[in-house]
Amino acid sequence: MTVFLHFVRHAQGEHNLSREAESIHDPKLTELGHSQCASLQSVFPLHNQVTHLIASPLQRTIQTCLAGFQPASNRGLKVLLLPKLQEVGPWACDTGSEPEIIARDYKGLVDVSRVEKDWNDKLGDESIYKAVVSRIESRAVGARRELQAVARQWEMENQGRDAHVVVVSHGAFLHFLTECFHNIPQDNATGWTNASYRAYTFADTTLADKNATILETSESWEARNGDVQRPNEKESQALRQRYHKLLAPYLGLDEASTNGSSK
């Protein structure tokens, strides 16, 4: 049995249109974003094999999951919302709505059972979602472990059958989640384009690895990078540190904050 994780960045949101638009609270998709979801639905080849729909609880990720993977939703799969998948920033556009509002707006389509009341606290000193790189790194590990637990549950109940888990998240957080910091433009916080997807599997097929390390499949890597070799461990660590420094101004942090100290 193999668990395939199909990571997806949300389609274009209202906040992607300008810097000023980043002040919109929990923005929805634009008209172009909806078109991108239609394109995603048309090119994704495994709709009939999707076993799970999972997304960040922000509006744009929920909408992308429901529209981009409508065939699975139409089969009755609810979108499991995991707060640890939310975007990294403290800004209004990266801050979600209350769980009761989400449940009302997407009644019958989503599972909000894991969305706690304070999931949208991005500023509190005690919040695991605070926009500090060390907490974002910890949150990414926690998110992978939640996905690992989903995979273990599937394995217990469906021995021998592959799982295809769709996970819709955000451009910056996806780098932390996948631990891939390769090919990120210097002038951008992400190397993921809107409504793009990549496929991963768990490195430890026993699903016991505490880091829940994941690896991009060869097919997915080659589709993006051709014959370019993957970075080795030393190169990956250097790319990670470079990204931390690139991201710090976006988060409103000084360099010390990338090592765990808030501004």
C-alpha positions as CSV (number, residue, x, y, z in Angstrom):
1,M,0.0,0.0,0.0
2,T,1.2,3.5,-0.9
3,V,-0.1,6.8,0.5
4,F,0.1,9.5,-2.1
5,L,-0.1,13.1,-1.0
6,H,-1.3,15.5,-3.7
7,F,-0.3,19.0,-2.4
8,V,-2.1,21.9,-4.1
9,R,-1.7,25.6,-3.7
10,H,-5.0,27.5,-3.8
11,A,-6.1,29.3,-6.9
12,Q,-5.9,33.1,-7.2
13,G,-7.5,34.9,-4.3
14,E,-8.6,38.5,-4.0
15,H,-5.5,39.2,-1.9
16,N,-3.2,38.2,-4.8
17,L,-4.3,41.2,-6.9
18,S,-2.3,43.9,-5.0
19,R,-0.4,44.7,-1.8
20,E,-3.4,46.7,-0.7
21,A,-5.7,43.7,-1.2
22,E,-3.8,41.9,1.5
23,S,-5.9,43.8,4.0
24,I,-8.9,41.8,3.0
25,H,-9.9,39.4,5.8
26,D,-10.1,35.7,4.7
27,P,-10.4,36.6,1.0
28,K,-12.3,34.4,-1.5
29,L,-11.2,33.4,-5.0
30,T,-11.3,35.8,-7.9
31,E,-13.0,35.1,-11.2
32,L,-9.6,34.0,-12.6
33,G,-9.2,31.8,-9.5
34,H,-12.4,30.0,-10.3
35,S,-11.2,29.5,-13.9
36,Q,-7.9,28.1,-12.5
37,C,-10.0,25.6,-10.4
38,A,-11.8,24.5,-13.6
39,S,-8.4,24.0,-15.3
40,L,-7.1,22.1,-12.3
41,Q,-10.1,19.8,-12.4
42,S,-9.6,19.1,-16.1
43,V,-5.9,18.2,-15.8
44,F,-5.7,16.3,-12.5
45,P,-5.7,12.6,-13.7
46,L,-6.8,10.8,-10.5
47,H,-10.2,12.0,-9.5
48,N,-11.7,8.6,-9.3
49,Q,-8.9,7.4,-7.0
50,V,-9.0,10.3,-4.5
51,T,-9.7,8.9,-1.0
52,H,-9.4,12.1,1.1
53,L,-10.0,15.8,0.7
54,I,-8.1,18.0,3.2
55,A,-7.6,21.7,3.3
56,S,-6.6,24.8,5.3
57,P,-9.7,26.3,6.8
58,L,-9.3,29.6,4.9
59,Q,-11.9,30.5,2.3
60,R,-9.6,30.3,-0.7
61,T,-8.3,26.9,0.1
62,I,-11.8,25.5,0.8
63,Q,-13.1,26.9,-2.5
64,T,-10.1,25.5,-4.4
65,C,-10.6,22.1,-2.9
66,L,-14.3,21.9,-3.6
67,A,-14.1,23.3,-7.1
68,G,-10.8,21.7,-8.2
69,F,-11.8,18.3,-6.9
70,Q,-15.5,18.5,-7.4
71,P,-15.8,14.8,-8.6
72,A,-14.5,13.6,-5.2
73,S,-16.8,16.0,-3.4
74,N,-19.7,14.9,-5.5
75,R,-19.0,11.3,-4.4
76,G,-19.6,12.4,-0.8
77,L,-16.1,13.1,0.4
78,K,-16.2,16.0,2.9
79,V,-13.2,18.4,3.1
80,L,-11.4,17.8,6.4
81,L,-10.2,21.2,7.6
82,L,-6.8,21.2,9.4
83,P,-5.8,24.6,10.9
84,K,-2.1,23.7,10.9
85,L,-2.2,24.0,7.1
86,Q,-3.0,27.7,7.2
87,E,-0.7,30.4,5.7
88,V,2.2,31.7,7.6
89,G,1.5,35.5,7.7
90,P,-0.2,37.5,10.5
91,W,-2.0,39.7,8.0
92,A,-5.8,39.9,7.5
93,C,-5.6,37.9,4.3
94,D,-4.0,35.0,6.1
95,T,-6.4,35.1,9.1
96,G,-9.4,32.8,8.9
97,S,-13.0,33.0,10.0
98,E,-14.7,31.5,13.1
99,P,-15.5,27.8,12.8
100,E,-19.2,28.3,13.1
101,I,-19.1,30.7,10.1
102,I,-17.2,28.2,8.1
103,A,-19.6,25.4,9.0
104,R,-22.6,27.6,8.1
105,D,-21.1,28.8,4.7
106,Y,-20.0,25.2,3.6
107,K,-22.8,23.2,5.4
108,G,-22.5,19.5,4.6
109,L,-19.3,20.0,2.5
110,V,-16.6,20.3,5.2
111,D,-15.6,18.8,8.5
112,V,-14.8,21.5,11.0
113,S,-14.3,19.1,14.0
114,R,-10.6,20.0,14.2
115,V,-11.0,23.7,13.8
116,E,-10.5,25.1,17.3
117,K,-11.8,28.5,18.5
118,D,-8.4,30.2,18.5
119,W,-7.1,28.8,15.3
120,N,-7.1,32.3,13.7
121,D,-5.0,33.8,16.5
122,K,-1.9,34.8,14.5
123,L,-0.5,37.3,17.0
124,G,-0.8,35.8,20.5
125,D,2.5,35.0,22.2
126,E,1.2,31.6,23.2
127,S,-0.4,30.8,19.8
128,I,1.2,27.9,17.8
129,Y,0.1,29.9,14.7
130,K,2.1,33.0,15.5
131,A,4.1,34.2,12.6
132,V,7.6,33.3,13.9
133,V,9.7,30.9,11.7
134,S,10.4,28.5,14.5
135,R,6.7,28.0,15.2
136,I,5.9,27.7,11.5
137,E,8.6,24.9,11.3
138,S,7.0,23.2,14.3
139,R,3.5,23.6,12.8
140,A,4.7,22.0,9.6
141,V,5.9,18.9,11.5
142,G,2.6,18.8,13.3
143,A,0.7,19.1,10.0
144,R,2.7,16.2,8.5
145,R,2.0,14.1,11.6
146,E,-1.7,14.8,11.2
147,L,-1.5,13.6,7.6
148,Q,0.5,10.6,8.8
149,A,-2.3,9.8,11.3
150,V,-4.9,10.0,8.5
151,A,-2.7,7.6,6.5
152,R,-2.4,5.1,9.4
153,Q,-6.2,5.1,9.9
154,W,-6.7,4.4,6.2
155,E,-4.1,1.6,6.3
156,M,-5.9,0.0,9.3
157,E,-9.3,0.1,7.5
158,N,-8.2,-0.5,3.9
159,Q,-5.3,-2.9,4.0
160,G,-3.5,-3.2,0.6
161,R,-5.4,-0.3,-1.0
162,D,-3.5,2.9,-2.0
163,A,-4.6,6.2,-0.6
164,H,-4.7,9.4,-2.7
165,V,-4.9,12.3,-0.3
166,V,-5.6,15.8,-1.7
167,V,-4.1,18.6,0.6
168,V,-4.9,22.2,-0.4
169,S,-2.7,24.8,1.4
170,H,-0.8,28.0,0.8
171,G,2.2,29.1,-1.2
172,A,4.6,29.9,1.6
173,F,3.5,27.2,4.1
174,L,3.8,24.5,1.4
175,H,7.6,25.0,1.4
176,F,7.7,24.3,5.2
177,L,5.3,21.4,4.8
178,T,7.2,19.7,2.1
179,E,10.6,20.8,3.3
180,C,11.4,21.7,-0.3
181,F,12.9,25.2,-0.7
182,H,14.3,24.7,-4.2
183,N,13.7,27.1,-7.1
184,I,12.0,29.9,-5.2
185,P,12.3,33.3,-6.9
186,Q,14.2,35.9,-5.0
187,D,11.4,38.4,-5.3
188,N,8.6,36.1,-4.3
189,A,7.6,34.3,-1.1
190,T,6.8,31.1,-3.0
191,G,7.8,28.8,-5.8
192,W,4.3,27.4,-6.1
193,T,2.0,29.0,-8.7
194,N,-1.7,29.3,-8.1
195,A,-3.6,26.0,-8.5
196,S,-0.5,24.0,-9.1
197,Y,0.0,20.5,-7.6
198,R,2.8,18.1,-6.7
199,A,2.8,14.5,-5.5
200,Y,4.6,13.1,-2.5
201,T,4.8,9.9,-0.5
202,F,6.0,9.3,3.1
203,A,9.7,8.4,3.3
204,D,8.9,5.9,6.1
205,T,6.4,3.4,4.7
206,T,5.7,2.1,8.2
207,L,4.3,5.6,9.0
208,A,6.2,5.7,12.3
209,D,8.7,8.5,11.5
210,K,8.2,11.3,14.1
211,N,9.2,14.0,11.6
212,A,6.7,12.4,9.1
213,T,9.3,13.2,6.3
214,I,7.8,13.2,2.8
215,L,9.5,12.8,-0.6
216,E,8.3,14.2,-3.9
217,T,7.7,11.4,-6.4
218,S,10.1,11.1,-9.3
219,E,7.3,11.7,-11.8
220,S,6.3,14.9,-10.0
221,W,9.8,16.2,-9.6
222,E,10.7,15.5,-13.3
223,A,7.5,17.2,-14.5
224,R,8.6,20.4,-12.8
225,N,12.4,20.2,-13.2
226,G,13.3,17.9,-16.0
227,D,16.6,16.3,-15.5
228,V,17.8,18.7,-12.8
229,Q,19.1,16.8,-9.8
230,R,17.5,17.2,-6.4
231,P,19.5,19.2,-3.9
232,N,21.5,17.2,-1.4
233,E,21.1,17.5,2.3
234,K,23.7,20.3,2.6
235,E,22.3,22.2,-0.3
236,S,18.7,21.8,1.1
237,Q,19.7,23.2,4.4
238,A,21.3,26.2,2.8
239,L,18.2,26.8,0.7
240,R,16.1,26.5,3.8
241,Q,18.1,29.2,5.6
242,R,18.0,31.4,2.5
243,Y,14.2,31.2,2.5
244,H,13.9,32.0,6.2
245,K,15.8,35.3,5.5
246,L,13.7,35.9,2.4
247,L,10.5,35.4,4.3
248,A,11.4,37.5,7.4
249,P,10.5,40.9,6.0
250,Y,7.2,39.5,4.7
251,L,6.3,38.3,8.2
252,G,7.3,41.7,9.7
253,L,10.2,40.0,11.6
254,D,13.8,40.9,12.1
255,E,16.5,38.3,11.4
256,A,16.6,37.2,15.0
257,S,13.0,36.1,14.7
258,T,13.8,33.5,12.2
259,N,15.6,31.7,15.1
260,G,12.6,31.9,17.4
261,S,12.7,35.4,18.9
262,S,9.8,37.7,18.1
263,K,10.3,41.3,17.1
